[in-house]
Amino acid sequence: MEAEKKLRDTLYSALDLAIIREGFDAKDAFDRSVDLAKELENLGYKRFWLAEHHNMANVGSSATAVLIGHVAGETQSIRVGSGGIMLPNHAPLMVAEQFGTLASLYPNRIDLGLGRAPGTDQTTARALRRDRMETVEEFPSDLEELQRYFSDENIDGEVRAVPGEGLEVPIYLLGSSMSSAVLAAKKGLPYAFASHFAPAQFLSAIKYYKDNFQPSEYLNTPYVIACVNIIAAEEEERAQMLATSFYQMALGIIRRKSYPLRKPVASMGGVWSEAEAAAIEQMLACSFVGSPSKLQNELSQFQQIAQVDEIMVCSHIYDHEDRVKSYELAQSCFN
């Protein structure tokens, strides 16, 4: 039986999507991402990940590797990486070269999180892949090809990744269902679960991963990251109000619409229907909104159940100062 993990012993990190706000452009989103990464570096956050999404009006991190380089270049010590790169959208060789370049520029600071979903709708996926539509079954072979490009053993390979070959770029498998848990356990890789938007299989997936983990040259024991939404403010009422921007964004997902992050509203009443509110509540089950004392209690309960090694914080808040403050208050819950 795994020893109980306490919240204060848990590492904490951040996930960012370079969210574009209503009334602002992508440059504003990139500037805020850089500033946030600097603030989190000073606060002691371990890593700052950016996620690949496409054809979404509120997500600016589509060129993920480019933005990772920009953030890493403006910070000093925080690890910067992908949460994740959607591998089916890319040739493994290109990913190896891109992250080999990043790792050469910023040694011991680059993470490569990989997902098997397209990070978009099927029409956009076809535009990205030029009608080369990979299936879920091809993801393991793509992963092996990518690992081969990073290995020293590929020195005599017919195709080599330069830069990339021989560099230590930690690979994390991302998932929102059981599939990636199975592969991560089999390959002996760290596992990050998208519990911030797909909590349904969270506990069963990480249990399978821990129970079936096979040690590898990359990792001796299981390592689990859980991504959660946290919106914190000094006062409970203000935190609930700030969260309405996030709820409006989630409502866009439910309605299959994409629009920039909107300003908070006094109440979601009249903005969503009861059915939509119920669907969003289920989707955001691993979300924590409130004052620091409330959040610390709720996060402690979450950790007692989940027993994860690291909690990755995602905070979609319209005002930048409020967002930075939310991450600061979230950090205080871990100490």
C-alpha positions in Angstrom: 0.0 0.0 0.0 1.5 3.3 -1.0 2.3 5.6 1.9 -0.1 8.6 2.2 1.0 11.6 0.3 0.3 14.9 2.0 -0.4 18.1 0.2 2.7 19.9 1.6 4.9 17.1 0.2 3.3 17.4 -3.3 5.1 19.1 -6.1 3.1 21.8 -7.9 3.3 23.1 -11.5 1.2 25.0 -14.0 -0.6 24.4 -17.3 -1.2 27.3 -19.7 -3.0 27.6 -23.0 -2.0 31.3 -23.8 -5.7 32.1 -23.5 -6.9 35.0 -25.6 -9.1 37.4 -23.9 -12.1 39.1 -25.4 -11.0 42.5 -26.6 -7.3 41.5 -26.8 -5.1 39.7 -29.3 -2.6 36.8 -29.2 0.3 39.1 -28.5 -1.4 40.0 -25.2 -1.9 36.3 -24.4 1.8 35.6 -25.1 3.0 38.5 -22.9 0.8 37.4 -20.1 2.1 33.8 -20.4 5.7 35.0 -20.1 4.9 37.2 -17.2 3.0 34.4 -15.5 5.9 32.0 -16.0 8.3 34.5 -14.4 6.0 34.9 -11.4 5.6 31.2 -11.0 9.3 30.7 -11.2 9.7 33.0 -8.3 7.0 31.2 -6.4 8.7 27.9 -6.7 6.5 26.2 -9.3 8.4 23.2 -10.7 7.2 23.4 -14.4 5.2 25.5 -16.8 3.5 23.5 -19.6 1.8 24.7 -22.7 -0.9 22.8 -24.5 -1.4 22.2 -28.2 -4.9 23.0 -29.5 -6.1 24.2 -32.9 -9.0 26.1 -34.4 -10.0 27.6 -31.1 -10.6 31.3 -30.8 -9.5 31.4 -27.2 -6.3 29.3 -27.3 -3.1 30.9 -28.5 -0.7 28.0 -27.9 -1.2 26.2 -31.3 2.5 26.6 -32.3 3.5 25.0 -29.0 7.2 24.4 -29.5 7.7 28.0 -30.7 5.9 29.4 -27.6 7.9 27.0 -25.3 11.1 28.5 -26.7 9.8 32.0 -26.1 8.9 31.3 -22.5 12.1 29.4 -21.7 14.1 32.3 -23.1 12.4 34.7 -20.8 12.8 32.6 -17.6 15.8 31.2 -15.8 15.1 27.9 -14.0 11.5 26.8 -14.2 11.0 23.7 -16.4 9.1 24.5 -19.6 7.4 21.9 -21.7 4.3 20.7 -23.6 1.1 19.5 -22.0 1.1 18.3 -24.6 2.3 17.9 -28.1 -0.4 15.9 -30.0 1.9 13.4 -31.6 -0.5 12.2 -34.3 -0.4 15.7 -35.8 3.4 15.5 -36.3 6.1 13.4 -37.7 8.2 12.0 -34.8 11.4 13.2 -36.5 10.1 16.8 -36.5 9.2 16.5 -32.8 12.6 15.1 -32.0 14.3 17.9 -33.9 12.2 20.7 -32.4 12.6 19.5 -28.8 16.2 18.6 -29.4 16.7 22.2 -30.4 14.9 23.4 -27.3 16.9 21.1 -25.1 20.1 22.3 -26.6 19.2 26.0 -26.1 17.8 25.4 -22.5 19.6 22.4 -21.0 17.8 20.4 -18.3 14.7 22.6 -18.5 12.6 21.1 -21.3 9.8 18.5 -20.9 8.0 16.7 -23.7 4.5 15.7 -22.8 2.7 13.7 -25.5 -0.9 13.2 -26.3 -2.7 10.9 -28.7 -5.7 13.1 -29.5 -5.7 15.7 -32.3 -6.4 18.6 -29.9 -9.1 19.8 -32.3 -12.0 18.7 -34.5 -11.6 16.1 -37.2 -11.9 18.7 -40.1 -9.0 20.7 -38.6 -7.0 17.5 -37.9 -7.3 16.6 -41.6 -6.0 20.1 -42.5 -3.0 19.6 -40.1 -2.2 16.1 -41.3 -3.0 16.5 -45.0 -5.4 13.5 -45.0 -2.9 11.3 -43.2 -5.3 10.3 -40.4 -3.4 8.2 -37.9 -5.3 5.8 -35.6 -5.0 5.3 -31.9 -3.2 2.0 -32.7 -0.3 3.9 -34.4 0.5 6.1 -31.3 2.7 3.4 -29.6 4.8 2.9 -32.8 5.2 6.7 -33.2 6.3 6.9 -29.6 8.9 4.2 -30.1 10.2 6.0 -33.2 10.5 9.3 -31.3 12.4 7.6 -28.5 14.7 6.0 -31.0 15.6 9.4 -32.4 16.6 10.7 -28.9 18.7 7.6 -28.2 22.5 7.3 -28.4 21.9 3.9 -30.2 20.6 5.7 -33.2 24.0 7.0 -34.1 24.2 4.5 -37.0 20.5 5.0 -38.0 19.6 5.8 -41.5 17.5 8.7 -40.2 18.9 10.8 -37.3 17.6 13.7 -35.3 20.1 16.5 -35.2 19.9 18.1 -32.7 18.1 15.7 -30.5 20.1 12.5 -30.6 21.6 11.6 -27.2 19.8 14.4 -25.4 17.8 13.7 -22.2 14.4 15.1 -23.0 11.9 13.7 -20.4 8.8 12.2 -22.1 5.5 12.2 -20.3 2.4 10.5 -21.6 -0.8 12.5 -21.3 -4.3 11.0 -21.1 -7.9 11.5 -20.3 -8.9 7.8 -20.4 -7.5 4.4 -19.7 -5.6 4.0 -23.0 -2.6 6.2 -22.2 -2.5 4.7 -18.6 -1.9 1.3 -20.1 0.8 2.5 -22.4 2.6 4.6 -19.8 2.6 1.7 -17.4 4.0 -0.7 -20.1 6.7 1.8 -21.2 7.7 2.9 -17.7 7.0 6.5 -18.4 5.5 9.3 -16.1 1.8 9.8 -16.6 -0.2 13.0 -16.6 -4.0 12.9 -16.4 -6.3 15.6 -17.8 -8.5 15.6 -14.8 -9.2 19.3 -15.2 -11.6 18.6 -18.0 -12.1 14.8 -18.2 -12.3 13.5 -14.6 -14.5 10.4 -15.3 -11.8 7.8 -15.5 -9.2 9.6 -13.4 -9.0 7.4 -10.4 -9.4 4.1 -12.3 -6.7 5.2 -14.8 -4.1 6.2 -12.3 -4.8 3.1 -10.2 -4.2 0.9 -13.2 -1.0 2.8 -14.0 0.4 2.4 -10.5 -0.6 -1.3 -10.2 0.9 -2.3 -13.6 3.9 0.0 -13.8 7.0 -1.6 -15.3 10.3 0.1 -14.4 12.3 1.3 -17.3 15.5 3.1 -18.1 13.5 6.3 -17.8 11.7 5.8 -14.5 12.0 3.3 -11.6 8.7 3.9 -9.9 5.3 5.3 -11.1 5.0 9.1 -11.3 1.6 10.7 -11.6 0.7 14.3 -12.4 -3.0 15.4 -12.0 -4.1 18.6 -13.7 -6.8 20.5 -11.8 -8.5 23.8 -12.2 -7.9 26.3 -9.3 -9.4 29.7 -9.0 -8.4 31.4 -5.8 -9.1 34.8 -4.2 -8.8 36.1 -0.7 -12.6 36.2 -0.4 -14.9 33.4 -1.3 -17.4 35.6 -3.1 -14.7 37.1 -5.3 -13.3 33.7 -6.3 -16.8 32.6 -7.3 -17.2 35.7 -9.4 -13.8 35.3 -11.1 -14.7 31.7 -12.0 -17.6 32.8 -14.2 -15.1 33.6 -17.0 -14.0 30.0 -16.8 -17.6 28.7 -16.7 -18.4 30.7 -19.8 -15.4 29.2 -21.6 -16.6 25.7 -20.6 -20.0 26.6 -21.8 -18.5 27.2 -25.2 -17.2 23.7 -25.2 -20.6 22.3 -24.3 -22.2 24.3 -27.1 -19.4 23.5 -29.6 -18.5 27.1 -30.0 -15.2 28.9 -29.5 -14.9 32.5 -28.4 -12.3 34.5 -26.5 -12.2 34.4 -22.7 -14.9 36.7 -21.5 -15.1 39.0 -18.5 -16.6 37.7 -15.3 -20.3 38.2 -14.6 -22.1 38.6 -11.3 -24.1 35.4 -11.9 -24.3 32.6 -14.4 -28.0 32.6 -14.0 -29.6 33.3 -17.4 -26.2 32.6 -19.1 -26.5 28.8 -19.0 -29.4 26.4 -18.7 -29.8 23.9 -15.8 -28.8 21.1 -18.1 -25.7 22.9 -19.2 -24.8 23.8 -15.6 -25.1 20.2 -14.7 -22.9 19.0 -17.6 -20.2 21.6 -16.8 -20.3 20.6 -13.1 -19.6 17.0 -14.1 -16.9 18.0 -16.6 -15.2 20.2 -14.0 -15.4 17.8 -11.0 -11.7 18.3 -10.4 -12.0 22.1 -10.0 -11.4 24.1 -6.8 -12.8 27.6 -6.4 -12.6 29.7 -3.2 -10.5 31.2 -0.5 -7.1 29.7 0.5 -8.5 28.0 3.6 -11.3 26.4 1.7 -8.9 25.3 -1.1 -6.3 23.9 1.2 -9.0 21.7 2.8 -10.4 20.5 -0.5 -7.0 19.9 -2.1 -5.9 17.9 0.9 -9.0 15.7 0.6 -8.3 15.4 -3.1 -4.7 14.3 -2.5 -5.7 11.8 0.2 -7.8 10.1 -2.4 -5.7 10.5 -5.5 -2.2 10.1 -4.0 -0.5 11.8 -6.9 3.1 13.0 -7.1 2.4 16.4 -8.6 -0.6 18.7 -9.0 -0.6 20.8 -12.1 -2.7 24.0 -11.7 -4.7 25.5 -14.5 -6.4 28.9 -13.9 -8.5 30.6 -16.5 -9.1 34.1 -15.1 -9.8 37.2 -17.3 -7.7 39.8 -15.4 -4.0 39.1 -15.4 -3.4 40.4 -11.9 -6.2 38.3 -10.5 -4.8 35.3 -12.3 -1.3 35.8 -10.9 -2.8 36.2 -7.4 -4.8 33.0 -7.8 -1.6 31.1 -8.5 0.1 32.7 -5.6 -2.7 31.7 -3.2 -2.8 28.2 -4.7 0.9 27.9 -4.0 0.3 28.8 -0.4 -2.0 25.8 0.0 0.9 23.4 -0.7 3.1 24.9 2.1 
